[in-house]
Amino acid sequence: MIRGYLILLLLASFLFSRTRISVYLDANVEFDLSLVLYPTIVFPTYYFPTSASAVNPQGIRLEVGYQRLGPGGHTISNLYLSTRGRGNFSATVTLDQLYFAPNGEALPAPGNDPPDGNWRAYSTLYQQIEQFQVVGNAQTFNRPQDFVFQSETDDEPTNSRTTLYYRVFGL
């Protein structure tokens, strides 16, 4: 009989005290190297996207949010945002040539490998971007992300793509 009450109490806490988590991305990002001076004299060279968000021309507008649902408190205390890529663009253009950073990061200087600042290369493993504390009934965090593509001497012409994933979860 005690076990029945314990299960009922646990179910009630999950049903009546929840937190809705959301993530919003506003654009696809494209690098068209036929629109820029390529190939360059110095390698590696970095390029901002040629097509991106109307709000953030160097990348995307990224929003993460939460909202408490039901009469109880939050069922989580922190949100975690991470990202990864699906795989290489082609045999010679690899996923780790695509970098991400918080909005406003300066374009890396040509010849630097890896780029300076807060730029991080994509990989097929999730990398944590940020942790948010869950306090109050609802909040939205605007975290625009910039992207650069690193051109290298062995890059062959390609019209290819990869998929980027964003994961938000709470604990």
Phi and psi in radians as a Rosetta constraint file:
Dihedral C 1 N 2 CA 2 C 2 CIRCULARHARMONIC -1.131 0.35
Dihedral N 2 CA 2 C 2 N 3 CIRCULARHARMONIC -0.689 0.35
Dihedral C 2 N 3 CA 3 C 3 CIRCULARHARMONIC -1.070 0.35
Dihedral N 3 CA 3 C 3 N 4 CIRCULARHARMONIC -0.669 0.35
Dihedral C 3 N 4 CA 4 C 4 CIRCULARHARMONIC -1.076 0.35
Dihedral N 4 CA 4 C 4 N 5 CIRCULARHARMONIC -0.715 0.35
Dihedral C 4 N 5 CA 5 C 5 CIRCULARHARMONIC -1.185 0.35
Dihedral N 5 CA 5 C 5 N 6 CIRCULARHARMONIC -0.697 0.35
Dihedral C 5 N 6 CA 6 C 6 CIRCULARHARMONIC -1.074 0.35
Dihedral N 6 CA 6 C 6 N 7 CIRCULARHARMONIC -0.796 0.35
Dihedral C 6 N 7 CA 7 C 7 CIRCULARHARMONIC -1.128 0.35
Dihedral N 7 CA 7 C 7 N 8 CIRCULARHARMONIC -0.741 0.35
Dihedral C 7 N 8 CA 8 C 8 CIRCULARHARMONIC -1.072 0.35
Dihedral N 8 CA 8 C 8 N 9 CIRCULARHARMONIC -0.749 0.35
Dihedral C 8 N 9 CA 9 C 9 CIRCULARHARMONIC -1.147 0.35
Dihedral N 9 CA 9 C 9 N 10 CIRCULARHARMONIC -0.709 0.35
Dihedral C 9 N 10 CA 10 C 10 CIRCULARHARMONIC -1.121 0.35
Dihedral N 10 CA 10 C 10 N 11 CIRCULARHARMONIC -0.756 0.35
Dihedral C 10 N 11 CA 11 C 11 CIRCULARHARMONIC -1.086 0.35
Dihedral N 11 CA 11 C 11 N 12 CIRCULARHARMONIC -0.731 0.35
Dihedral C 11 N 12 CA 12 C 12 CIRCULARHARMONIC -1.104 0.35
Dihedral N 12 CA 12 C 12 N 13 CIRCULARHARMONIC -0.677 0.35
Dihedral C 12 N 13 CA 13 C 13 CIRCULARHARMONIC -1.173 0.35
Dihedral N 13 CA 13 C 13 N 14 CIRCULARHARMONIC -0.616 0.35
Dihedral C 13 N 14 CA 14 C 14 CIRCULARHARMONIC -1.282 0.35
Dihedral N 14 CA 14 C 14 N 15 CIRCULARHARMONIC -0.600 0.35
Dihedral C 14 N 15 CA 15 C 15 CIRCULARHARMONIC -1.341 0.35
Dihedral N 15 CA 15 C 15 N 16 CIRCULARHARMONIC -0.596 0.35
Dihedral C 15 N 16 CA 16 C 16 CIRCULARHARMONIC -1.874 0.35
Dihedral N 16 CA 16 C 16 N 17 CIRCULARHARMONIC -0.051 0.35
Dihedral C 16 N 17 CA 17 C 17 CIRCULARHARMONIC -2.412 0.35
Dihedral N 17 CA 17 C 17 N 18 CIRCULARHARMONIC 1.675 0.35
Dihedral C 17 N 18 CA 18 C 18 CIRCULARHARMONIC -2.355 0.35
Dihedral N 18 CA 18 C 18 N 19 CIRCULARHARMONIC 2.884 0.35
Dihedral C 18 N 19 CA 19 C 19 CIRCULARHARMONIC -2.269 0.35
Dihedral N 19 CA 19 C 19 N 20 CIRCULARHARMONIC 2.175 0.35
Dihedral C 19 N 20 CA 20 C 20 CIRCULARHARMONIC -1.495 0.35
Dihedral N 20 CA 20 C 20 N 21 CIRCULARHARMONIC 2.290 0.35
Dihedral C 20 N 21 CA 21 C 21 CIRCULARHARMONIC -1.966 0.35
Dihedral N 21 CA 21 C 21 N 22 CIRCULARHARMONIC 2.438 0.35
Dihedral C 21 N 22 CA 22 C 22 CIRCULARHARMONIC -2.389 0.35
Dihedral N 22 CA 22 C 22 N 23 CIRCULARHARMONIC 2.678 0.35
Dihedral C 22 N 23 CA 23 C 23 CIRCULARHARMONIC -2.424 0.35
Dihedral N 23 CA 23 C 23 N 24 CIRCULARHARMONIC 2.449 0.35
Dihedral C 23 N 24 CA 24 C 24 CIRCULARHARMONIC -2.347 0.35
Dihedral N 24 CA 24 C 24 N 25 CIRCULARHARMONIC 2.245 0.35
Dihedral C 24 N 25 CA 25 C 25 CIRCULARHARMONIC -2.116 0.35
Dihedral N 25 CA 25 C 25 N 26 CIRCULARHARMONIC 2.378 0.35
Dihedral C 25 N 26 CA 26 C 26 CIRCULARHARMONIC -1.828 0.35
Dihedral N 26 CA 26 C 26 N 27 CIRCULARHARMONIC -0.034 0.35
Dihedral C 26 N 27 CA 27 C 27 CIRCULARHARMONIC -2.794 0.35
Dihedral N 27 CA 27 C 27 N 28 CIRCULARHARMONIC 2.789 0.35
Dihedral C 27 N 28 CA 28 C 28 CIRCULARHARMONIC -1.572 0.35
Dihedral N 28 CA 28 C 28 N 29 CIRCULARHARMONIC 2.748 0.35
Dihedral C 28 N 29 CA 29 C 29 CIRCULARHARMONIC -2.071 0.35
Dihedral N 29 CA 29 C 29 N 30 CIRCULARHARMONIC 2.374 0.35
Dihedral C 29 N 30 CA 30 C 30 CIRCULARHARMONIC -2.328 0.35
Dihedral N 30 CA 30 C 30 N 31 CIRCULARHARMONIC 2.459 0.35
Dihedral C 30 N 31 CA 31 C 31 CIRCULARHARMONIC -2.067 0.35
Dihedral N 31 CA 31 C 31 N 32 CIRCULARHARMONIC 1.912 0.35
Dihedral C 31 N 32 CA 32 C 32 CIRCULARHARMONIC -1.906 0.35
Dihedral N 32 CA 32 C 32 N 33 CIRCULARHARMONIC 1.716 0.35
Dihedral C 32 N 33 CA 33 C 33 CIRCULARHARMONIC -1.286 0.35
Dihedral N 33 CA 33 C 33 N 34 CIRCULARHARMONIC -0.124 0.35
Dihedral C 33 N 34 CA 34 C 34 CIRCULARHARMONIC -1.305 0.35
Dihedral N 34 CA 34 C 34 N 35 CIRCULARHARMONIC -0.234 0.35
Dihedral C 34 N 35 CA 35 C 35 CIRCULARHARMONIC -1.631 0.35
Dihedral N 35 CA 35 C 35 N 36 CIRCULARHARMONIC -0.055 0.35
Dihedral C 35 N 36 CA 36 C 36 CIRCULARHARMONIC -2.227 0.35
Dihedral N 36 CA 36 C 36 N 37 CIRCULARHARMONIC 2.967 0.35
Dihedral C 36 N 37 CA 37 C 37 CIRCULARHARMONIC -1.203 0.35
Dihedral N 37 CA 37 C 37 N 38 CIRCULARHARMONIC 1.918 0.35
Dihedral C 37 N 38 CA 38 C 38 CIRCULARHARMONIC -2.643 0.35
Dihedral N 38 CA 38 C 38 N 39 CIRCULARHARMONIC 2.373 0.35
Dihedral C 38 N 39 CA 39 C 39 CIRCULARHARMONIC -1.364 0.35
Dihedral N 39 CA 39 C 39 N 40 CIRCULARHARMONIC 2.838 0.35
Dihedral C 39 N 40 CA 40 C 40 CIRCULARHARMONIC -1.707 0.35
Dihedral N 40 CA 40 C 40 N 41 CIRCULARHARMONIC 3.040 0.35
Dihedral C 40 N 41 CA 41 C 41 CIRCULARHARMONIC -1.442 0.35
Dihedral N 41 CA 41 C 41 N 42 CIRCULARHARMONIC -0.642 0.35
Dihedral C 41 N 42 CA 42 C 42 CIRCULARHARMONIC -1.842 0.35
Dihedral N 42 CA 42 C 42 N 43 CIRCULARHARMONIC 2.282 0.35
Dihedral C 42 N 43 CA 43 C 43 CIRCULARHARMONIC -2.118 0.35
Dihedral N 43 CA 43 C 43 N 44 CIRCULARHARMONIC 2.564 0.35
Dihedral C 43 N 44 CA 44 C 44 CIRCULARHARMONIC -1.300 0.35
Dihedral N 44 CA 44 C 44 N 45 CIRCULARHARMONIC 2.687 0.35
Dihedral C 44 N 45 CA 45 C 45 CIRCULARHARMONIC -2.091 0.35
Dihedral N 45 CA 45 C 45 N 46 CIRCULARHARMONIC 2.591 0.35
Dihedral C 45 N 46 CA 46 C 46 CIRCULARHARMONIC -2.001 0.35
Dihedral N 46 CA 46 C 46 N 47 CIRCULARHARMONIC 2.501 0.35
Dihedral C 46 N 47 CA 47 C 47 CIRCULARHARMONIC -2.280 0.35
Dihedral N 47 CA 47 C 47 N 48 CIRCULARHARMONIC 2.352 0.35
Dihedral C 47 N 48 CA 48 C 48 CIRCULARHARMONIC -1.297 0.35
Dihedral N 48 CA 48 C 48 N 49 CIRCULARHARMONIC 2.840 0.35
Dihedral C 48 N 49 CA 49 C 49 CIRCULARHARMONIC -1.069 0.35
Dihedral N 49 CA 49 C 49 N 50 CIRCULARHARMONIC 2.604 0.35
Dihedral C 49 N 50 CA 50 C 50 CIRCULARHARMONIC -1.579 0.35
Dihedral N 50 CA 50 C 50 N 51 CIRCULARHARMONIC -0.263 0.35
Dihedral C 50 N 51 CA 51 C 51 CIRCULARHARMONIC -2.522 0.35
Dihedral N 51 CA 51 C 51 N 52 CIRCULARHARMONIC 2.230 0.35
Dihedral C 51 N 52 CA 52 C 52 CIRCULARHARMONIC -2.753 0.35
Dihedral N 52 CA 52 C 52 N 53 CIRCULARHARMONIC -2.690 0.35
Dihedral C 52 N 53 CA 53 C 53 CIRCULARHARMONIC -1.207 0.35
Dihedral N 53 CA 53 C 53 N 54 CIRCULARHARMONIC 2.532 0.35
Dihedral C 53 N 54 CA 54 C 54 CIRCULARHARMONIC -1.194 0.35
Dihedral N 54 CA 54 C 54 N 55 CIRCULARHARMONIC -0.498 0.35
Dihedral C 54 N 55 CA 55 C 55 CIRCULARHARMONIC -1.458 0.35
Dihedral N 55 CA 55 C 55 N 56 CIRCULARHARMONIC -0.612 0.35
Dihedral C 55 N 56 CA 56 C 56 CIRCULARHARMONIC -2.285 0.35
Dihedral N 56 CA 56 C 56 N 57 CIRCULARHARMONIC 1.584 0.35
Dihedral C 56 N 57 CA 57 C 57 CIRCULARHARMONIC -1.097 0.35
Dihedral N 57 CA 57 C 57 N 58 CIRCULARHARMONIC -0.249 0.35
Dihedral C 57 N 58 CA 58 C 58 CIRCULARHARMONIC -1.664 0.35
Dihedral N 58 CA 58 C 58 N 59 CIRCULARHARMONIC 0.081 0.35
Dihedral C 58 N 59 CA 59 C 59 CIRCULARHARMONIC 3.107 0.35
Dihedral N 59 CA 59 C 59 N 60 CIRCULARHARMONIC -2.201 0.35
Dihedral C 59 N 60 CA 60 C 60 CIRCULARHARMONIC -2.250 0.35
Dihedral N 60 CA 60 C 60 N 61 CIRCULARHARMONIC 2.764 0.35
Dihedral C 60 N 61 CA 61 C 61 CIRCULARHARMONIC -1.613 0.35
Dihedral N 61 CA 61 C 61 N 62 CIRCULARHARMONIC 2.125 0.35
Dihedral C 61 N 62 CA 62 C 62 CIRCULARHARMONIC -2.107 0.35
Dihedral N 62 CA 62 C 62 N 63 CIRCULARHARMONIC 2.166 0.35
Dihedral C 62 N 63 CA 63 C 63 CIRCULARHARMONIC -2.155 0.35
Dihedral N 63 CA 63 C 63 N 64 CIRCULARHARMONIC 2.397 0.35
Dihedral C 63 N 64 CA 64 C 64 CIRCULARHARMONIC -2.187 0.35
Dihedral N 64 CA 64 C 64 N 65 CIRCULARHARMONIC 2.377 0.35
Dihedral C 64 N 65 CA 65 C 65 CIRCULARHARMONIC -2.592 0.35
Dihedral N 65 CA 65 C 65 N 66 CIRCULARHARMONIC 2.963 0.35
Dihedral C 65 N 66 CA 66 C 66 CIRCULARHARMONIC -2.539 0.35
Dihedral N 66 CA 66 C 66 N 67 CIRCULARHARMONIC 2.738 0.35
Dihedral C 66 N 67 CA 67 C 67 CIRCULARHARMONIC -2.582 0.35
Dihedral N 67 CA 67 C 67 N 68 CIRCULARHARMONIC 2.260 0.35
Dihedral C 67 N 68 CA 68 C 68 CIRCULARHARMONIC -1.317 0.35
Dihedral N 68 CA 68 C 68 N 69 CIRCULARHARMONIC 2.364 0.35
Dihedral C 68 N 69 CA 69 C 69 CIRCULARHARMONIC -2.058 0.35
Dihedral N 69 CA 69 C 69 N 70 CIRCULARHARMONIC 2.470 0.35
Dihedral C 69 N 70 CA 70 C 70 CIRCULARHARMONIC 1.508 0.35
Dihedral N 70 CA 70 C 70 N 71 CIRCULARHARMONIC 3.055 0.35
Dihedral C 70 N 71 CA 71 C 71 CIRCULARHARMONIC -1.395 0.35
Dihedral N 71 CA 71 C 71 N 72 CIRCULARHARMONIC -0.295 0.35
Dihedral C 71 N 72 CA 72 C 72 CIRCULARHARMONIC -1.475 0.35
Dihedral N 72 CA 72 C 72 N 73 CIRCULARHARMONIC -3.027 0.35
Dihedral C 72 N 73 CA 73 C 73 CIRCULARHARMONIC -1.445 0.35
Dihedral N 73 CA 73 C 73 N 74 CIRCULARHARMONIC -3.108 0.35
Dihedral C 73 N 74 CA 74 C 74 CIRCULARHARMONIC -1.127 0.35
Dihedral N 74 CA 74 C 74 N 75 CIRCULARHARMONIC 2.550 0.35
Dihedral C 74 N 75 CA 75 C 75 CIRCULARHARMONIC -1.614 0.35
Dihedral N 75 CA 75 C 75 N 76 CIRCULARHARMONIC -0.069 0.35
Dihedral C 75 N 76 CA 76 C 76 CIRCULARHARMONIC -2.290 0.35
Dihedral N 76 CA 76 C 76 N 77 CIRCULARHARMONIC 2.760 0.35
Dihedral C 76 N 77 CA 77 C 77 CIRCULARHARMONIC -2.047 0.35
Dihedral N 77 CA 77 C 77 N 78 CIRCULARHARMONIC -0.299 0.35
Dihedral C 77 N 78 CA 78 C 78 CIRCULARHARMONIC -2.486 0.35
Dihedral N 78 CA 78 C 78 N 79 CIRCULARHARMONIC 2.516 0.35
Dihedral C 78 N 79 CA 79 C 79 CIRCULARHARMONIC -1.837 0.35
Dihedral N 79 CA 79 C 79 N 80 CIRCULARHARMONIC 2.546 0.35
Dihedral C 79 N 80 CA 80 C 80 CIRCULARHARMONIC -2.194 0.35
Dihedral N 80 CA 80 C 80 N 81 CIRCULARHARMONIC 2.259 0.35
Dihedral C 80 N 81 CA 81 C 81 CIRCULARHARMONIC -1.992 0.35
Dihedral N 81 CA 81 C 81 N 82 CIRCULARHARMONIC 2.250 0.35
Dihedral C 81 N 82 CA 82 C 82 CIRCULARHARMONIC -2.470 0.35
Dihedral N 82 CA 82 C 82 N 83 CIRCULARHARMONIC 2.910 0.35
Dihedral C 82 N 83 CA 83 C 83 CIRCULARHARMONIC -2.535 0.35
Dihedral N 83 CA 83 C 83 N 84 CIRCULARHARMONIC 2.738 0.35
Dihedral C 83 N 84 CA 84 C 84 CIRCULARHARMONIC -2.746 0.35
Dihedral N 84 CA 84 C 84 N 85 CIRCULARHARMONIC 2.924 0.35
Dihedral C 84 N 85 CA 85 C 85 CIRCULARHARMONIC -1.935 0.35
Dihedral N 85 CA 85 C 85 N 86 CIRCULARHARMONIC 2.840 0.35
Dihedral C 85 N 86 CA 86 C 86 CIRCULARHARMONIC -1.392 0.35
Dihedral N 86 CA 86 C 86 N 87 CIRCULARHARMONIC -0.738 0.35
Dihedral C 86 N 87 CA 87 C 87 CIRCULARHARMONIC 3.064 0.35
Dihedral N 87 CA 87 C 87 N 88 CIRCULARHARMONIC -3.077 0.35
Dihedral C 87 N 88 CA 88 C 88 CIRCULARHARMONIC -1.141 0.35
Dihedral N 88 CA 88 C 88 N 89 CIRCULARHARMONIC 2.717 0.35
Dihedral C 88 N 89 CA 89 C 89 CIRCULARHARMONIC -1.272 0.35
Dihedral N 89 CA 89 C 89 N 90 CIRCULARHARMONIC -0.737 0.35
Dihedral C 89 N 90 CA 90 C 90 CIRCULARHARMONIC -2.761 0.35
Dihedral N 90 CA 90 C 90 N 91 CIRCULARHARMONIC -3.030 0.35
Dihedral C 90 N 91 CA 91 C 91 CIRCULARHARMONIC -1.137 0.35
Dihedral N 91 CA 91 C 91 N 92 CIRCULARHARMONIC -0.538 0.35
Dihedral C 91 N 92 CA 92 C 92 CIRCULARHARMONIC -1.884 0.35
Dihedral N 92 CA 92 C 92 N 93 CIRCULARHARMONIC -0.267 0.35
Dihedral C 92 N 93 CA 93 C 93 CIRCULARHARMONIC -1.892 0.35
Dihedral N 93 CA 93 C 93 N 94 CIRCULARHARMONIC 1.814 0.35
Dihedral C 93 N 94 CA 94 C 94 CIRCULARHARMONIC -1.645 0.35
Dihedral N 94 CA 94 C 94 N 95 CIRCULARHARMONIC 2.779 0.35
Dihedral C 94 N 95 CA 95 C 95 CIRCULARHARMONIC -1.027 0.35
Dihedral N 95 CA 95 C 95 N 96 CIRCULARHARMONIC -0.613 0.35
Dihedral C 95 N 96 CA 96 C 96 CIRCULARHARMONIC -1.289 0.35
Dihedral N 96 CA 96 C 96 N 97 CIRCULARHARMONIC 0.077 0.35
Dihedral C 96 N 97 CA 97 C 97 CIRCULARHARMONIC -1.511 0.35
Dihedral N 97 CA 97 C 97 N 98 CIRCULARHARMONIC -0.128 0.35
Dihedral C 97 N 98 CA 98 C 98 CIRCULARHARMONIC -1.760 0.35
Dihedral N 98 CA 98 C 98 N 99 CIRCULARHARMONIC 2.224 0.35
Dihedral C 98 N 99 CA 99 C 99 CIRCULARHARMONIC -2.080 0.35
Dihedral N 99 CA 99 C 99 N 100 CIRCULARHARMONIC 2.649 0.35
Dihedral C 99 N 100 CA 100 C 100 CIRCULARHARMONIC -2.260 0.35
Dihedral N 100 CA 100 C 100 N 101 CIRCULARHARMONIC 2.704 0.35
Dihedral C 100 N 101 CA 101 C 101 CIRCULARHARMONIC -2.784 0.35
Dihedral N 101 CA 101 C 101 N 102 CIRCULARHARMONIC 2.863 0.35
Dihedral C 101 N 102 CA 102 C 102 CIRCULARHARMONIC -1.060 0.35
Dihedral N 102 CA 102 C 102 N 103 CIRCULARHARMONIC 2.648 0.35
Dihedral C 102 N 103 CA 103 C 103 CIRCULARHARMONIC -0.921 0.35
Dihedral N 103 CA 103 C 103 N 104 CIRCULARHARMONIC 2.402 0.35
Dihedral C 103 N 104 CA 104 C 104 CIRCULARHARMONIC 1.653 0.35
Dihedral N 104 CA 104 C 104 N 105 CIRCULARHARMONIC -0.021 0.35
Dihedral C 104 N 105 CA 105 C 105 CIRCULARHARMONIC -1.165 0.35
Dihedral N 105 CA 105 C 105 N 106 CIRCULARHARMONIC 2.382 0.35
Dihedral C 105 N 106 CA 106 C 106 CIRCULARHARMONIC -1.162 0.35
Dihedral N 106 CA 106 C 106 N 107 CIRCULARHARMONIC 2.580 0.35
Dihedral C 106 N 107 CA 107 C 107 CIRCULARHARMONIC -1.111 0.35
Dihedral N 107 CA 107 C 107 N 108 CIRCULARHARMONIC 2.260 0.35
Dihedral C 107 N 108 CA 108 C 108 CIRCULARHARMONIC -1.099 0.35
Dihedral N 108 CA 108 C 108 N 109 CIRCULARHARMONIC 2.610 0.35
Dihedral C 108 N 109 CA 109 C 109 CIRCULARHARMONIC -1.297 0.35
Dihedral N 109 CA 109 C 109 N 110 CIRCULARHARMONIC 2.450 0.35
Dihedral C 109 N 110 CA 110 C 110 CIRCULARHARMONIC -1.008 0.35
Dihedral N 110 CA 110 C 110 N 111 CIRCULARHARMONIC 2.555 0.35
Dihedral C 110 N 111 CA 111 C 111 CIRCULARHARMONIC 1.603 0.35
Dihedral N 111 CA 111 C 111 N 112 CIRCULARHARMONIC -0.230 0.35
Dihedral C 111 N 112 CA 112 C 112 CIRCULARHARMONIC -1.588 0.35
Dihedral N 112 CA 112 C 112 N 113 CIRCULARHARMONIC 2.199 0.35
Dihedral C 112 N 113 CA 113 C 113 CIRCULARHARMONIC -2.410 0.35
Dihedral N 113 CA 113 C 113 N 114 CIRCULARHARMONIC 1.999 0.35
Dihedral C 113 N 114 CA 114 C 114 CIRCULARHARMONIC -1.382 0.35
Dihedral N 114 CA 114 C 114 N 115 CIRCULARHARMONIC 2.990 0.35
Dihedral C 114 N 115 CA 115 C 115 CIRCULARHARMONIC -1.176 0.35
Dihedral N 115 CA 115 C 115 N 116 CIRCULARHARMONIC 2.667 0.35
Dihedral C 115 N 116 CA 116 C 116 CIRCULARHARMONIC -1.299 0.35
Dihedral N 116 CA 116 C 116 N 117 CIRCULARHARMONIC 3.044 0.35
Dihedral C 116 N 117 CA 117 C 117 CIRCULARHARMONIC 1.421 0.35
Dihedral N 117 CA 117 C 117 N 118 CIRCULARHARMONIC -2.580 0.35
Dihedral C 117 N 118 CA 118 C 118 CIRCULARHARMONIC -1.641 0.35
Dihedral N 118 CA 118 C 118 N 119 CIRCULARHARMONIC 0.269 0.35
Dihedral C 118 N 119 CA 119 C 119 CIRCULARHARMONIC -1.246 0.35
Dihedral N 119 CA 119 C 119 N 120 CIRCULARHARMONIC 2.328 0.35
Dihedral C 119 N 120 CA 120 C 120 CIRCULARHARMONIC -2.228 0.35
Dihedral N 120 CA 120 C 120 N 121 CIRCULARHARMONIC 2.388 0.35
Dihedral C 120 N 121 CA 121 C 121 CIRCULARHARMONIC -1.325 0.35
Dihedral N 121 CA 121 C 121 N 122 CIRCULARHARMONIC 2.485 0.35
Dihedral C 121 N 122 CA 122 C 122 CIRCULARHARMONIC -1.226 0.35
Dihedral N 122 CA 122 C 122 N 123 CIRCULARHARMONIC 2.657 0.35
Dihedral C 122 N 123 CA 123 C 123 CIRCULARHARMONIC -2.526 0.35
Dihedral N 123 CA 123 C 123 N 124 CIRCULARHARMONIC 3.095 0.35
Dihedral C 123 N 124 CA 124 C 124 CIRCULARHARMONIC -1.454 0.35
Dihedral N 124 CA 124 C 124 N 125 CIRCULARHARMONIC -0.063 0.35
Dihedral C 124 N 125 CA 125 C 125 CIRCULARHARMONIC -1.752 0.35
Dihedral N 125 CA 125 C 125 N 126 CIRCULARHARMONIC 2.499 0.35
Dihedral C 125 N 126 CA 126 C 126 CIRCULARHARMONIC -1.121 0.35
Dihedral N 126 CA 126 C 126 N 127 CIRCULARHARMONIC 2.382 0.35
Dihedral C 126 N 127 CA 127 C 127 CIRCULARHARMONIC -2.082 0.35
Dihedral N 127 CA 127 C 127 N 128 CIRCULARHARMONIC 2.281 0.35
Dihedral C 127 N 128 CA 128 C 128 CIRCULARHARMONIC -1.233 0.35
Dihedral N 128 CA 128 C 128 N 129 CIRCULARHARMONIC 2.301 0.35
Dihedral C 128 N 129 CA 129 C 129 CIRCULARHARMONIC -1.623 0.35
Dihedral N 129 CA 129 C 129 N 130 CIRCULARHARMONIC -0.833 0.35
Dihedral C 129 N 130 CA 130 C 130 CIRCULARHARMONIC -2.825 0.35
Dihedral N 130 CA 130 C 130 N 131 CIRCULARHARMONIC 2.773 0.35
Dihedral C 130 N 131 CA 131 C 131 CIRCULARHARMONIC -2.112 0.35
Dihedral N 131 CA 131 C 131 N 132 CIRCULARHARMONIC 2.335 0.35
Dihedral C 131 N 132 CA 132 C 132 CIRCULARHARMONIC -2.074 0.35
Dihedral N 132 CA 132 C 132 N 133 CIRCULARHARMONIC 2.364 0.35
Dihedral C 132 N 133 CA 133 C 133 CIRCULARHARMONIC -1.460 0.35
Dihedral N 133 CA 133 C 133 N 134 CIRCULARHARMONIC 2.347 0.35
Dihedral C 133 N 134 CA 134 C 134 CIRCULARHARMONIC -1.634 0.35
Dihedral N 134 CA 134 C 134 N 135 CIRCULARHARMONIC 1.906 0.35
Dihedral C 134 N 135 CA 135 C 135 CIRCULARHARMONIC -2.426 0.35
Dihedral N 135 CA 135 C 135 N 136 CIRCULARHARMONIC 2.310 0.35
Dihedral C 135 N 136 CA 136 C 136 CIRCULARHARMONIC 1.557 0.35
Dihedral N 136 CA 136 C 136 N 137 CIRCULARHARMONIC -3.068 0.35
Dihedral C 136 N 137 CA 137 C 137 CIRCULARHARMONIC -1.397 0.35
Dihedral N 137 CA 137 C 137 N 138 CIRCULARHARMONIC -0.608 0.35
Dihedral C 137 N 138 CA 138 C 138 CIRCULARHARMONIC -2.808 0.35
Dihedral N 138 CA 138 C 138 N 139 CIRCULARHARMONIC 2.579 0.35
Dihedral C 138 N 139 CA 139 C 139 CIRCULARHARMONIC -2.805 0.35
Dihedral N 139 CA 139 C 139 N 140 CIRCULARHARMONIC 2.582 0.35
Dihedral C 139 N 140 CA 140 C 140 CIRCULARHARMONIC -2.127 0.35
Dihedral N 140 CA 140 C 140 N 141 CIRCULARHARMONIC 2.364 0.35
Dihedral C 140 N 141 CA 141 C 141 CIRCULARHARMONIC -1.961 0.35
Dihedral N 141 CA 141 C 141 N 142 CIRCULARHARMONIC 2.098 0.35
Dihedral C 141 N 142 CA 142 C 142 CIRCULARHARMONIC -1.576 0.35
Dihedral N 142 CA 142 C 142 N 143 CIRCULARHARMONIC 2.083 0.35
Dihedral C 142 N 143 CA 143 C 143 CIRCULARHARMONIC -2.349 0.35
Dihedral N 143 CA 143 C 143 N 144 CIRCULARHARMONIC 1.239 0.35
Dihedral C 143 N 144 CA 144 C 144 CIRCULARHARMONIC -1.005 0.35
Dihedral N 144 CA 144 C 144 N 145 CIRCULARHARMONIC 2.516 0.35
Dihedral C 144 N 145 CA 145 C 145 CIRCULARHARMONIC -2.087 0.35
Dihedral N 145 CA 145 C 145 N 146 CIRCULARHARMONIC 2.413 0.35
Dihedral C 145 N 146 CA 146 C 146 CIRCULARHARMONIC -1.745 0.35
Dihedral N 146 CA 146 C 146 N 147 CIRCULARHARMONIC 2.705 0.35
Dihedral C 146 N 147 CA 147 C 147 CIRCULARHARMONIC -2.294 0.35
Dihedral N 147 CA 147 C 147 N 148 CIRCULARHARMONIC 2.546 0.35
Dihedral C 147 N 148 CA 148 C 148 CIRCULARHARMONIC -2.338 0.35
Dihedral N 148 CA 148 C 148 N 149 CIRCULARHARMONIC 2.599 0.35
Dihedral C 148 N 149 CA 149 C 149 CIRCULARHARMONIC -1.879 0.35
Dihedral N 149 CA 149 C 149 N 150 CIRCULARHARMONIC 2.326 0.35
Dihedral C 149 N 150 CA 150 C 150 CIRCULARHARMONIC -1.737 0.35
Dihedral N 150 CA 150 C 150 N 151 CIRCULARHARMONIC 1.985 0.35
Dihedral C 150 N 151 CA 151 C 151 CIRCULARHARMONIC -1.505 0.35
Dihedral N 151 CA 151 C 151 N 152 CIRCULARHARMONIC 2.493 0.35
Dihedral C 151 N 152 CA 152 C 152 CIRCULARHARMONIC -2.246 0.35
Dihedral N 152 CA 152 C 152 N 153 CIRCULARHARMONIC 2.825 0.35
Dihedral C 152 N 153 CA 153 C 153 CIRCULARHARMONIC -1.097 0.35
Dihedral N 153 CA 153 C 153 N 154 CIRCULARHARMONIC -0.460 0.35
Dihedral C 153 N 154 CA 154 C 154 CIRCULARHARMONIC -1.605 0.35
Dihedral N 154 CA 154 C 154 N 155 CIRCULARHARMONIC 0.072 0.35
Dihedral C 154 N 155 CA 155 C 155 CIRCULARHARMONIC -1.131 0.35
Dihedral N 155 CA 155 C 155 N 156 CIRCULARHARMONIC 2.193 0.35
Dihedral C 155 N 156 CA 156 C 156 CIRCULARHARMONIC -1.710 0.35
Dihedral N 156 CA 156 C 156 N 157 CIRCULARHARMONIC 2.663 0.35
Dihedral C 156 N 157 CA 157 C 157 CIRCULARHARMONIC -0.986 0.35
Dihedral N 157 CA 157 C 157 N 158 CIRCULARHARMONIC 2.373 0.35
Dihedral C 157 N 158 CA 158 C 158 CIRCULARHARMONIC -2.679 0.35
Dihedral N 158 CA 158 C 158 N 159 CIRCULARHARMONIC 2.580 0.35
Dihedral C 158 N 159 CA 159 C 159 CIRCULARHARMONIC -2.059 0.35
Dihedral N 159 CA 159 C 159 N 160 CIRCULARHARMONIC 1.492 0.35
Dihedral C 159 N 160 CA 160 C 160 CIRCULARHARMONIC -2.371 0.35
Dihedral N 160 CA 160 C 160 N 161 CIRCULARHARMONIC 3.013 0.35
Dihedral C 160 N 161 CA 161 C 161 CIRCULARHARMONIC -2.572 0.35
Dihedral N 161 CA 161 C 161 N 162 CIRCULARHARMONIC 2.876 0.35
Dihedral C 161 N 162 CA 162 C 162 CIRCULARHARMONIC -2.402 0.35
Dihedral N 162 CA 162 C 162 N 163 CIRCULARHARMONIC 2.908 0.35
Dihedral C 162 N 163 CA 163 C 163 CIRCULARHARMONIC -1.911 0.35
Dihedral N 163 CA 163 C 163 N 164 CIRCULARHARMONIC 2.363 0.35
Dihedral C 163 N 164 CA 164 C 164 CIRCULARHARMONIC -1.846 0.35
Dihedral N 164 CA 164 C 164 N 165 CIRCULARHARMONIC 2.413 0.35
Dihedral C 164 N 165 CA 165 C 165 CIRCULARHARMONIC -2.001 0.35
Dihedral N 165 CA 165 C 165 N 166 CIRCULARHARMONIC 2.475 0.35
Dihedral C 165 N 166 CA 166 C 166 CIRCULARHARMONIC -2.091 0.35
Dihedral N 166 CA 166 C 166 N 167 CIRCULARHARMONIC 2.357 0.35
Dihedral C 166 N 167 CA 167 C 167 CIRCULARHARMONIC -2.167 0.35
Dihedral N 167 CA 167 C 167 N 168 CIRCULARHARMONIC 2.275 0.35
Dihedral C 167 N 168 CA 168 C 168 CIRCULARHARMONIC -2.169 0.35
Dihedral N 168 CA 168 C 168 N 169 CIRCULARHARMONIC 2.244 0.35
Dihedral C 168 N 169 CA 169 C 169 CIRCULARHARMONIC -2.541 0.35
Dihedral N 169 CA 169 C 169 N 170 CIRCULARHARMONIC 2.792 0.35
Dihedral C 169 N 170 CA 170 C 170 CIRCULARHARMONIC -2.139 0.35
Dihedral N 170 CA 170 C 170 N 171 CIRCULARHARMONIC 2.552 0.35
